Amino acid sequence: MALLQLTVIPLGTGTPSVGEYVADIQRALEKENVSFQLNDMGTLIEGEAKDLLALVAKIYELPFQKGARRVVTQMVIDDRRDRHVGIGDKIDAVRKRL
């Protein structure tokens, strides 16, 4: 199981606000029926690495479909194959050590 931290930054939209674009991404993730969690700097998504990469390809297009002229997409994948790691597991591991 892998975790993906995804940040999509639409540029050339005429406004500094990106909430409308983030909401579109959240709706798309709900339709995909994946585990995800919005945070202040992006969205954390849980799944198999190959599925997450395919999902990013879909999400990547959303701001362009809404009229953005340029999109910067940042993603970080943590793919651990020796055991299942889900959203919140890393935080729990640190809290146990505190």
N, C-alpha and C positions, 0 to 999 in steps of 0.2 A: 504494500500500500504506500502511496506517495502523498505528499502534501505539496500544494502549489500556492505560492504567494503571487498574486497577479495585481498589477497596477496599470490601468489604462488611462492615458492622459491625452484627451482630444485638444488639438490646437487649431487656431483659425476659426473659432466658433463665434467670435464677436463679443464674448463675455468671459470673465475669469471663472465663473461658476461651472462646475462639472457635475453637479448633483443629478441633473436630468439624465446624463449619460450613464452615471453609476446606477441609477434606478433601472434603466434599460438592461444593464448587465445583470442586475439582481433578478429581474423578471425572467430573463433568458435562462439563468441558472435554476430557477424554480421549475421551469418547464423541462429542464434536463434531468430533474430528479437526482441531483447530486448533493452531498453534504458540503455546505459552505458557510462561511462566517464573514460578514462585512466587518472591517476595522477602519480606523481613521485614515490609514494610508493605502488601503487596497482591499483585496478579498482573498481569504484563505479557502482553498478548495481541496477536498479529499477524494482520492480515487487511484486507479491504476495509471501509471505514467503515460502509457500510450493513449488512454482515454482522455487524460488531462490535456495532452498536446492537441488532440483533435478538437477538444472543447475550446482551447485558446484560439484555434483557427476560426471558429465560428464567432466567438466573442470579439475578436480583433476587428471584424467587419462592421459591427454594430455602429460605432461612431461615424464611420464613413457613410453608412446608409442614412444616417441622420443629418448629413451635410458637413461633417468635420472635414477640413481640407488636409489635415495632418494629424497623425496619431502616434504617440510614443507609448510603447508597451514594454513594461518591465515584468519579468517573471523569474522566480526562483523555485526550483523543484528539489525537494528533499525526498529521495526514494530509498527507503530502508527495506531491505528484503529479508532480513533475518528475523523480523517480527512485525506484527501489525502496529502501526502508529497512526493514530487518528487526531482530529482536531482537539486540542486541549491537552493531549498526552505529554507534550514537552513541558508545558506550564506546570502540570501536576508533578512531573519528575523533579523540577526545580523546587517547588513548594515543599516536597517531602524532605529535601535537603536543608531547608531553612529552619 
